[in-house]
Amino acid sequence: MKRRDLIRYLEDHGCEFFREGSKHTVYVNRAVGKSTTIPRHREINEHLARRICKDLDVPQP
């Protein structure tokens, strides 16, 4: 999955950008009070994308 597609999907489900690190981006879902990091790679494998969604209580893509 492309990183930009995953970020667009998360933002459509209520998550928002929190901060930028050197190797990761942190996104939060304030509705449920959870956060997770997204690596700054162009491609994110499907297993990791599902794990990020699970961390943020977002339905699987």
N, C-alpha and C positions, 0 to 999 in steps of 0.2 A: 504494500500500500504506500502511496506517496505521502510524505509528511504533510504537505499542504492540504491534501484531501482529509487526512485524519484531523488536523486542526480545524478545518472548516466543519467537519462532522461534530466535533466536540463543542464548538461555539454554537452550532445550531441546536444543541441539546443543553444549553445553559451554562456551559463552562466558560471561563474567561482567563485571559493571560494574567499571570501574577508577576513573574520576573524572568529575566534572561540570565543564564549563566554562560560560562565559556563553552561548555559541551552539552548543556541541557537547557530546556525551556520548562518552566514550572507553570502548570495550569491548575486552577482550582474550580471546584463546584461549590459555590457558597451556599446553595440550597441544602446540601447535605453535610457541609463542612469537611470536605475531603480535598486532598491535593495529590498531584503526582508529577513526575518529570517525563519529558519527551526528549529523546536524544535528537541531536541536530544532524541527522543523516537524511539524505534524500529519500531513501527507501527504508521503511519500517516493516519488518516481517509481520505476518498475520497473527502469530502467537503473541507478540509484544503489543500489537494494536488491541487485541482482545483483552490483554492484561491491563492496559491503560484505561480502557473503557470500564472494566470491572472496578479498578481503583477509584474511579470517579462516579460510580453508580450510574453509568450511562448504558443504554441498550447496546448490544453487540452490533457492529456494522455489517 
